[in-house]
Amino acid sequence: MVFETPALEPDSQLEAAVLEAFPRHEVLRTMGTREGSTIAYQVRLPYPVSLTEARRELASVRRGLARLLARFEPERFEAVEQQLGTFGVRETLAQVPVRDVDLYTVPLRATADSSAMVH
């Protein structure tokens, strides 16, 4: 997921907000190499291995987007919250009749130089 900005320099407030909104995800700042290139922030999303995991990830994305909306557009967030309070969260994938194996993946990070490891 990418958040593009018109800024030519990093935005510490936006960076902090994106990191706070997506605490379990890797967040990268991208900058073009040409003069006048703008800044973007990329939130890396995992590849779900099951429908259940996809639903969890989508819920995480919804929560993160809601946090950003609440911080930067509080009036719009309030309107959205009122609608959700009335109609509820629409989770379309919950209606898919799939017999899903409930898998949950955990990212592992190598602590040593992988070139020295025996595979």
C-alpha positions in Angstrom: 0.0 0.0 0.0 1.5 3.3 -1.0 0.9 6.8 0.4 2.1 9.4 -2.1 2.8 13.0 -1.0 3.5 16.2 -2.8 6.4 16.8 -0.5 10.0 17.0 -1.7 11.3 16.3 1.8 10.4 13.6 4.4 7.4 14.4 6.6 8.2 13.3 10.2 4.5 13.7 11.3 3.2 11.5 8.4 6.0 9.0 9.0 5.2 8.7 12.7 1.5 8.4 11.9 2.0 5.6 9.3 4.3 3.7 11.6 1.7 4.0 14.4 -1.2 3.0 12.2 0.6 -0.1 10.9 2.8 -1.3 13.7 3.2 -4.9 12.5 4.1 -3.9 8.9 7.4 -2.9 7.3 7.2 0.7 6.3 9.5 2.2 3.7 10.1 5.8 2.5 10.7 6.0 -1.3 12.3 9.0 -3.0 12.9 9.5 -6.6 16.5 10.2 -7.8 15.5 13.1 -10.1 15.3 16.7 -9.2 11.8 17.5 -7.9 10.8 13.9 -7.1 8.3 13.6 -4.3 8.2 11.3 -1.3 6.0 8.3 -0.9 5.6 5.8 2.0 5.1 2.2 1.3 3.5 -0.2 3.7 4.5 -3.8 2.9 1.6 -6.2 3.3 2.1 -9.9 3.7 0.8 -12.4 1.2 -2.0 -14.3 2.9 -1.9 -18.1 2.7 -5.6 -18.6 3.6 -8.9 -16.8 3.4 -8.9 -16.5 7.2 -5.5 -14.8 7.1 -6.6 -12.5 4.2 -9.6 -11.5 6.4 -7.3 -10.7 9.3 -5.0 -8.7 7.1 -7.9 -6.7 5.6 -9.1 -6.0 9.2 -5.6 -4.7 10.1 -5.6 -2.5 7.0 -9.0 -1.1 7.9 -7.8 -0.3 11.4 -4.7 1.4 10.1 -6.6 3.5 7.6 -9.1 4.5 10.3 -6.2 5.7 12.5 -4.8 7.8 9.7 -8.2 9.2 8.9 -8.9 10.0 12.6 -5.6 11.8 12.8 -5.5 13.8 9.6 -9.3 14.2 8.7 -11.2 14.0 12.0 -14.5 15.3 10.5 -14.5 12.7 7.8 -13.5 10.0 10.3 -16.5 11.0 12.5 -18.9 10.7 9.5 -17.5 7.3 8.6 -17.7 6.1 12.2 -21.3 7.1 12.4 -22.1 5.1 9.2 -20.2 2.1 10.6 -22.1 2.5 13.9 -25.4 2.3 12.0 -24.6 -0.3 9.4 -21.6 -2.1 10.8 -18.4 -3.2 9.1 -19.0 -4.8 5.8 -16.8 -7.9 5.6 -17.7 -9.4 2.2 -15.1 -12.2 2.5 -16.9 -13.6 5.5 -19.7 -14.6 3.1 -17.5 -16.7 0.9 -18.3 -20.4 1.5 -14.8 -21.8 1.7 -13.6 -24.6 3.9 -10.5 -22.9 5.1 -7.6 -24.3 7.0 -6.9 -21.7 9.7 -3.2 -21.0 9.1 -1.3 -18.2 10.7 2.1 -17.2 9.5 4.8 -15.7 11.6 7.6 -13.7 9.8 11.1 -14.9 10.8 14.1 -12.7 10.5 17.6 -14.0 10.0 19.9 -12.8 12.8 23.1 -13.9 11.1 24.6 -13.2 7.7 22.7 -15.6 5.5 25.7 -16.1 3.2 27.5 -17.9 6.0 24.6 -20.3 6.7 24.4 -23.8 5.5 21.2 -24.6 3.7 
